[in-house]
């Protein structure tokens, strides 16, 4: 029985897949936060280079990957696809479980798939420095690495609770030359305002985004880079799903369900969207997004126009949201602590093309430990949500006595997240389901957009 399904470097995708032509219906407009009118591409020029803005609004199904980007991709791509034989045996399931492992990248996650092209296009545009935010540190370390490749300076605003919980993520960013600040920080107006309101604030991705956007907008040599949510980020991540389709063909199977963890949407979309193209062509495949119960944007959020950041500096988009000033608890899956979801994912959930489920963190860590026992890889806390979803699907197949082919995304390793496993193994990891009344309070402050 084959365990690994590998591709050669010549099989790295030559194009990114743009899902927009296969979307059900037109996209909602993106709204300017000042005028509350639809935004024009030039309005984004203070924070993004025009090449990325063009990708953001492109309706071309395929966008060529520049050869300098593919050359760096060759350091770790194509990533392996594994058949989880030992996990299947541990579960006693007739299901066939496969996982696409993105933890073999230099930064240990899927995030360099977009960090590298973003740094490349900024270098071509004459940018000297990139400012960004990071939740758990996977994106910040990936952008620090990409900036090192292209000779750019990098400033990272890291959500304060993760800055404390994950010191080695910070060390990795600094090793690759980035300057890292805990967010909220005294470096920006947005950070100072948040600290004045709550000096002990855990921070949030929405707030860290505000700090990074403010930094970029107030420095002529600096642009902003985002690790999830936006169309061009989702686009870059589709190399994973395209490779997975080739590898599933090598295995002689096709997934009944494709599963990914979901925060802003980059990991889930990168794996699932190339399969969505098959679904649009009539193929029967389910797409399942797994999110934390403490930050349940897809399962408890409202599909509405909202700001992408707490200080209301970034564009307004229609998405599933918990409210831009939603302040999540300090769960260990820091990369999933975002108040909203990708507008592309959101529209597909609203249209019934994507399913979503929320899990507390203890059942996710239970799944991660079982996976580590059987498959030997220690998963990132974020990826444990996808593992939980895959295990539940496999157990359902067992109950029904039916074979089922399951593909999930293992978005990264957890070797820099061992404090989270220490907390779980010692019984100190607490589940937190965000109160409905708090969500309602935050949703009451959505912008009044009429388009």
Phi, psi and omega in degrees: 000127179290141177252318182249139176238110191245146175246156175275166182299332179293345182263005170301133181306142177268346181224150168274147179265125178260116186285344189305318178297340181258010180286149175281096180092168181289155177283148173292149180291155171268137191251138176289131184291340180271314184268342187059029175245160178306138186278147175258153181307321182293340177294337181270353185300329178296339184241342180230148172289153186298328180299321178285326176298319178297321176293325180300324186254002185295144173249011175285134181292328182233132179235124186296139176272122180301144183299323176299330177287315178298327179296321177286321175308326184298343177298331181218348180261151357290145177276155185284151167252132181244144165267124186273066183301317185288325175294318177303316181295318180298327181273343184063038186255146172280355181292149172259118186250126178239149174222138176267117190258108179268000182286358180275359177290160180304326180271355175083017179207181178285347191299327178299341179304329177255330181300319183296308178296326178296317178294321180299309182294326176292321178299316179297328182277357179089010177295141179258331185215144174246137175247139181207174174245165172209144179274286180268346178115349181297315180290316180300317179291325179293318180289324176301317178298313182296320178296325177296320178300322188250012174070034177255149170281156184220130176239128184238129172259108186259127180311128193304319182297323177285326176304324180278317185287330191233067185298331183283338171296316177299317180299321180296317177299315181291326176301322179271013168097006182277153169262127188239129177240139172288138181248129010286144182238163174278009184281338187229162175298318180298317180293317180297321179295319179294320179292325178295325180283322181209095182300340181258018185304133173291336186085171178207163176297322178301320179288318179296324175299315179304317181295316182292319179296317178299316178303311181295318184290340183255008177227121186296332184268006189240139171239169182256144176233135182242141186263000181200187169073303189287157186301318184291332177290314177302318179305309184298328184285349185289355173301327183294311181294324178296317176296318183299324178296319176296320184287324176296325176296321175299324180284349180075024181223168176223136186290140168282330180215138176245128190235138174214154172288155184223125170238277172269335174124357188292314182291311181302312184294321182301322178277317191278325189298320176300332174282333176297327176299321176294320179297319179296334179271004175108359180287141179271104176211132177270147177238122187236121177260128183248121184236166179282141178295339180277349179215064194270067186298315184285327186265337179232355180283173179255137177276100189202169174286133178207160175290149177277350183216163187291325183275003175063035181266329183275172180298156175263132181227156175275120185201165168288126187220150171260004182103134187296339178259015174301128181246102186286159175288167185275058177292162184282339177277068188297333180290350180254009185269061179241143187287341184233186181225157175311133176303327179293311177300317183300315180296322180289326174295314180299329181273000179079014180274339180233137174263156179221145177217147180246140180234141168293162187284332180295314175299329178291317178292325175302316178295320180296320179293317176300319179296316179296323178294322187267322185253352172081342180277133174272113185279152169298148178306325178298314183295338181298335178293320177292322178296317177302315179297319180293319179297317179297321177294321180293321178291326177295321176297323178296314180298322183275349182066034183237144171287147177210138178260120185242130175238127175229159180265120172264093194289344179177169179268162182251027185289344173257013183238027187292338176299326178295319178291324175301316180296319180293312185293333179271000179079016183259003181275122184257139172278147180217117174256120189297130184297138180301322183294327177292322177295316180299320179299315181292320180292338179292347183252025176291153179292150180270087183256131179235091176224000000 
